[in-house]
Amino acid sequence: PLPWATNTFPTLSTIWALSLLTLLAIGLAYEWTQGALEWSK
């Protein structure tokens, strides 16, 4: 990581990582729920 970025915005990378993980989690949960619903039918 860049020193100026980490020193000026220490939470920017954390928020970015959390947002990506959240999107991935929501996507996997949505696909899993849709697949489970279709599979249970």
C-alpha positions as CSV (number, residue, x, y, z in Angstrom):
1,P,0.0,0.0,0.0
2,L,1.1,3.6,-0.6
3,P,2.4,5.4,2.5
4,W,0.5,8.6,1.7
5,A,-2.8,6.7,1.2
6,T,-2.5,4.7,4.4
7,N,-1.4,7.8,6.4
8,T,-4.1,10.1,5.0
9,F,-7.0,7.6,4.7
10,P,-6.3,4.7,7.1
11,T,-9.8,3.4,6.8
12,L,-10.1,3.7,3.0
13,S,-8.6,0.3,2.3
14,T,-10.6,-1.3,5.1
15,I,-13.9,0.1,3.8
16,W,-13.0,-1.0,0.3
17,A,-12.2,-4.6,1.5
18,L,-15.3,-4.7,3.6
19,S,-17.5,-3.5,0.7
20,L,-16.0,-6.2,-1.7
21,L,-16.5,-8.9,0.9
22,T,-20.1,-7.7,1.5
23,L,-20.9,-7.8,-2.2
24,L,-19.4,-11.3,-2.5
25,A,-21.3,-12.5,0.5
26,I,-24.6,-11.1,-0.8
27,G,-23.9,-12.6,-4.2
28,L,-23.1,-16.0,-2.8
29,A,-26.1,-15.9,-0.5
30,Y,-28.4,-14.8,-3.3
31,E,-27.2,-17.6,-5.6
32,W,-27.3,-20.2,-2.8
33,T,-30.9,-19.2,-1.9
34,Q,-32.1,-19.1,-5.5
35,G,-30.4,-22.5,-6.2
36,A,-31.8,-24.0,-3.0
37,L,-35.3,-22.8,-3.8
38,E,-35.1,-24.1,-7.4
39,W,-33.5,-27.4,-6.2
40,S,-36.1,-27.9,-3.5
41,K,-38.9,-27.6,-6.0
